Amino acid sequence: MHVIDVNNHTVTLYENVKELPIKRYVAFQKYVLLDSGVGGDIDSIGNHFSRLFQFLANRLIDEATEETKNLYYNLFMIMEEINPTSRAFACIVHKIDDEIITGFSEEDVKRTVEKLAEIEITQRHIEEYVDNVKKKSGSDLKLYFPDLFAEELELQFYQNIKARILAYEGLLDDENDEKSLKVIAEVDLFLAKMNKPNCFDSDTQQNGEIQLELQFENLCSSLESNGIPYATTLTAFEFYSRLAFLKRQTENLRKSNRVPGS
């Protein structure tokens, strides 16, 4: 646990996947997803316009339409003073002073945000800690469970960035180099498609938050149907450990049942 002192108050926080209960981690991820896809501050508006122009430049009309919706949701959240980062932070608060925070439903999270505002914790502090937990949990899960958290798309991203840099260097020698211009256009299209916006329409099952919740429930059902009970009571580390074990067990069983020569 990580403890911070704020104006004569102490806030105790979960700081890694070995401590974080899986249900809290999923709630944390939900608000992180909302922050990256919609956002709740003025800076996010600029990001939406940047992506919108990128989609339009590459004639990705469906993506541009979804991005426009997310821009609207961003403005709505600013007007309603809903900040996804603050809510993500609230999900990983263990206790404030001596009061243990047990709930993390939407209303519970809202009340925790209000309590944190009362003790005047700064937004900078909130954003820094959320970013640290997000990065550490992501890197730890990739380290412990590479089969579950593949880096294939991330590798493609860096390969394409490298190709674009090399192509740009080619243009420095010849600004009309058609090969370099083609590579840059192809990489820009790849990056635009990779940056496809999530849907946050509340009236559709394609909503990114709903998809995250359904995926989690399906994983819990899969574990429990394979003799691993009480999946929702585990820490994030324990949950993914069992999921990785089940995946390996299933793959080994499939190999043993494979017909020779098939």
C-alpha positions as CSV (number, residue, x, y, z in Angstrom):
1,M,0.0,0.0,0.0
2,H,1.0,3.6,-0.7
3,V,0.2,6.3,1.9
4,I,0.1,10.0,1.1
5,D,-0.4,12.9,3.5
6,V,-2.8,15.5,2.4
7,N,-3.6,18.6,4.6
8,N,-3.4,16.6,7.9
9,H,-5.3,13.6,6.4
10,T,-3.9,10.3,5.2
11,V,-5.0,8.5,2.0
12,T,-4.0,4.9,1.7
13,L,-3.9,3.5,-1.9
14,Y,-3.5,0.3,-3.7
15,E,-0.4,0.4,-5.8
16,N,0.0,-2.8,-7.8
17,V,-1.9,-5.8,-9.2
18,K,-0.9,-8.1,-6.3
19,E,-2.8,-5.8,-3.9
20,L,-5.7,-4.6,-6.1
21,P,-8.9,-6.7,-5.9
22,I,-9.9,-7.7,-9.4
23,K,-13.3,-6.0,-9.2
24,R,-11.6,-2.7,-8.2
25,Y,-9.0,-3.2,-11.0
26,V,-11.8,-3.6,-13.6
27,A,-13.6,-0.5,-12.2
28,F,-10.3,1.4,-12.4
29,Q,-9.8,0.2,-16.0
30,K,-13.3,1.3,-16.9
31,Y,-12.6,4.9,-15.9
32,V,-9.2,4.8,-17.5
33,L,-10.9,3.7,-20.7
34,L,-13.4,6.5,-20.4
35,D,-10.6,9.1,-19.8
36,S,-8.6,8.0,-22.8
37,G,-11.7,7.7,-25.1
38,V,-13.7,10.7,-23.9
39,G,-11.8,12.7,-21.2
40,G,-13.2,15.2,-18.8
41,D,-11.1,18.4,-19.3
42,I,-10.2,21.1,-21.8
43,D,-7.0,19.3,-22.9
44,S,-9.1,16.3,-24.1
45,I,-11.0,18.6,-26.6
46,G,-7.7,19.3,-28.5
47,N,-7.0,15.6,-28.6
48,H,-10.4,14.9,-30.1
49,F,-10.0,17.5,-32.8
50,S,-6.5,16.1,-33.6
51,R,-7.9,12.6,-34.1
52,L,-10.9,13.9,-35.9
53,F,-8.7,15.7,-38.5
54,Q,-6.6,12.5,-38.8
55,F,-9.6,10.4,-39.6
56,L,-11.0,12.9,-42.1
57,A,-7.6,13.2,-43.8
58,N,-7.6,9.4,-44.3
59,R,-11.3,9.3,-45.3
60,L,-12.3,7.2,-42.3
61,I,-15.8,8.5,-42.0
62,D,-17.2,6.0,-39.5
63,E,-14.2,6.7,-37.2
64,A,-14.7,10.5,-37.6
65,T,-18.3,10.2,-36.7
66,E,-17.6,8.2,-33.5
67,E,-14.9,10.7,-32.6
68,T,-17.4,13.6,-33.0
69,K,-19.7,11.8,-30.6
70,N,-16.9,11.4,-28.1
71,L,-16.1,15.1,-28.4
72,Y,-19.7,15.9,-27.5
73,Y,-19.5,13.5,-24.5
74,N,-16.2,15.3,-23.5
75,L,-18.0,18.7,-23.4
76,F,-20.9,17.2,-21.5
77,M,-18.6,15.8,-18.8
78,I,-16.8,19.1,-18.4
79,M,-20.2,20.9,-18.0
80,E,-21.3,18.2,-15.4
81,E,-17.9,18.3,-13.7
82,I,-17.4,14.6,-14.2
83,N,-13.7,13.7,-14.3
84,P,-12.8,10.1,-15.3
85,T,-9.3,10.4,-13.8
86,S,-10.6,11.4,-10.4
87,R,-13.0,8.5,-10.5
88,A,-10.2,6.1,-11.5
89,F,-8.2,7.3,-8.5
90,A,-11.2,6.8,-6.2
91,C,-11.4,3.2,-7.3
92,I,-7.9,2.5,-5.9
93,V,-8.4,4.3,-2.6
94,H,-8.2,1.8,0.3
95,K,-9.0,4.2,3.1
96,I,-9.2,7.9,3.9
97,D,-7.8,8.4,7.5
98,D,-9.4,5.5,9.4
99,E,-12.4,5.0,7.1
100,I,-12.0,2.0,4.8
101,I,-13.6,2.5,1.4
102,T,-15.5,-0.7,0.6
103,G,-17.8,0.3,-2.3
104,F,-16.8,1.2,-5.8
105,S,-20.2,1.3,-7.6
106,E,-20.8,4.5,-9.6
107,E,-22.5,6.2,-6.6
108,D,-19.8,5.0,-4.2
109,V,-17.0,6.3,-6.5
110,K,-18.8,9.6,-6.7
111,R,-19.0,9.9,-2.9
112,T,-15.2,9.0,-2.6
113,V,-14.4,11.7,-5.1
114,E,-16.4,14.2,-3.0
115,K,-14.5,13.1,0.1
116,L,-11.2,13.6,-1.6
117,A,-12.2,17.0,-2.8
118,E,-13.1,17.9,0.8
119,I,-9.5,17.2,2.0
120,E,-8.3,19.2,-1.0
121,I,-6.1,16.6,-2.7
122,T,-4.7,18.2,-5.9
123,Q,-5.6,17.1,-9.4
124,R,-1.9,16.9,-10.3
125,H,-1.4,14.4,-7.5
126,I,-4.4,12.4,-8.7
127,E,-3.3,12.4,-12.3
128,E,0.3,11.4,-11.5
129,Y,-0.7,8.5,-9.3
130,V,-3.3,7.1,-11.7
131,D,-0.7,7.3,-14.5
132,N,1.8,5.5,-12.3
133,V,-0.6,2.7,-11.4
134,K,-1.8,2.4,-15.0
135,K,1.8,2.0,-16.3
136,K,3.0,-0.3,-13.5
137,S,0.0,-2.6,-13.7
138,G,0.3,-2.8,-17.5
139,S,4.0,-3.6,-17.4
140,D,3.6,-6.1,-14.5
141,L,0.8,-8.0,-16.3
142,K,2.9,-8.2,-19.5
143,L,5.8,-9.4,-17.5
144,Y,4.0,-12.1,-15.5
145,F,1.4,-13.1,-18.2
146,P,2.8,-12.5,-21.7
147,D,0.4,-15.1,-23.2
148,L,-2.6,-13.0,-22.0
149,F,-1.1,-9.6,-22.7
150,A,0.6,-9.9,-26.1
151,E,2.6,-7.0,-27.4
152,E,2.1,-7.8,-31.1
153,L,0.1,-4.6,-31.9
154,E,2.6,-2.5,-29.8
155,L,5.5,-4.0,-31.9
156,Q,3.6,-3.2,-35.1
157,F,3.2,0.4,-33.8
158,Y,7.0,0.9,-33.2
159,Q,7.9,-0.7,-36.5
160,N,5.6,1.6,-38.4
161,I,6.9,4.7,-36.5
162,K,10.5,3.6,-37.5
163,A,9.4,3.2,-41.1
164,R,7.9,6.7,-41.1
165,I,11.0,8.3,-39.7
166,L,13.2,6.6,-42.3
167,A,10.8,7.7,-45.0
168,Y,10.8,11.3,-43.7
169,E,14.6,11.2,-43.8
170,G,14.3,10.2,-47.5
171,L,12.2,13.3,-48.1
172,L,14.9,15.5,-46.7
173,D,17.1,14.3,-49.5
174,D,14.3,14.5,-52.1
175,E,11.0,16.1,-51.3
176,N,9.4,14.5,-54.3
177,D,10.5,10.9,-53.5
178,E,7.4,8.9,-54.4
179,K,8.4,5.8,-52.4
180,S,8.9,7.8,-49.2
181,L,5.6,9.7,-49.7
182,K,3.8,6.4,-50.2
183,V,5.4,4.9,-47.0
184,I,4.4,7.9,-45.0
185,A,0.8,7.8,-46.3
186,E,0.5,4.0,-45.5
187,V,1.9,4.5,-42.0
188,D,-0.4,7.4,-41.3
189,L,-3.4,5.3,-42.4
190,F,-2.2,2.4,-40.1
191,L,-1.9,4.8,-37.2
192,A,-5.3,6.3,-37.8
193,K,-6.9,2.8,-37.9
194,M,-5.0,1.8,-34.8
195,N,-6.4,4.8,-33.0
196,K,-10.0,3.8,-33.8
197,P,-12.3,5.5,-31.2
198,N,-14.3,3.4,-28.7
199,C,-18.0,3.7,-28.7
200,F,-19.5,5.3,-25.5
201,D,-23.2,5.5,-26.6
202,S,-25.1,4.6,-23.5
203,D,-27.9,2.9,-25.5
204,T,-25.8,0.3,-27.3
205,Q,-24.0,-2.9,-26.3
206,Q,-21.0,-1.8,-28.3
207,N,-20.3,0.8,-25.5
208,G,-16.7,0.3,-24.5
209,E,-17.5,0.2,-20.7
210,I,-20.3,-2.3,-21.2
211,Q,-17.9,-4.5,-23.3
212,L,-15.3,-4.4,-20.6
213,E,-17.8,-5.4,-17.9
214,L,-19.2,-8.2,-20.1
215,Q,-15.7,-9.5,-20.9
216,F,-14.9,-9.6,-17.2
217,E,-18.1,-11.5,-16.3
218,N,-17.5,-14.0,-19.1
219,L,-13.9,-14.6,-17.8
220,C,-15.3,-15.2,-14.3
221,S,-17.9,-17.6,-15.6
222,S,-15.2,-19.5,-17.6
223,L,-13.0,-19.8,-14.5
224,E,-15.8,-20.9,-12.3
225,S,-17.1,-23.5,-14.8
226,N,-13.6,-24.9,-14.8
227,G,-13.5,-25.5,-11.0
228,I,-12.0,-22.1,-10.0
229,P,-14.6,-20.6,-7.7
230,Y,-15.0,-17.1,-6.2
231,A,-13.2,-15.4,-9.1
232,T,-14.5,-12.0,-8.2
233,T,-12.9,-12.2,-4.7
234,L,-9.3,-12.5,-6.1
235,T,-6.7,-9.9,-6.5
236,A,-5.9,-8.9,-10.1
237,F,-2.7,-10.9,-9.9
238,E,-4.5,-14.1,-8.6
239,F,-7.2,-13.7,-11.2
240,Y,-4.9,-13.5,-14.2
241,S,-2.7,-16.3,-12.7
242,R,-5.6,-18.6,-12.8
243,L,-6.7,-17.5,-16.2
244,A,-3.2,-18.1,-17.6
245,F,-3.1,-21.5,-16.0
246,L,-6.5,-22.4,-17.5
247,K,-5.3,-21.2,-20.9
248,R,-2.2,-23.4,-20.8
249,Q,-4.2,-26.3,-19.5
250,T,-6.7,-25.9,-22.4
251,E,-3.9,-25.6,-25.0
252,N,-2.1,-28.8,-23.6
253,L,-5.4,-30.7,-23.7
254,R,-6.0,-29.6,-27.3
255,K,-2.5,-30.8,-28.3
256,S,-2.9,-34.1,-26.6
257,N,-6.2,-34.7,-28.4
258,R,-4.8,-33.7,-31.8
259,V,-4.9,-36.5,-34.3
260,P,-1.4,-37.3,-35.6
261,G,-0.7,-36.0,-39.1
262,S,-3.6,-33.5,-38.9
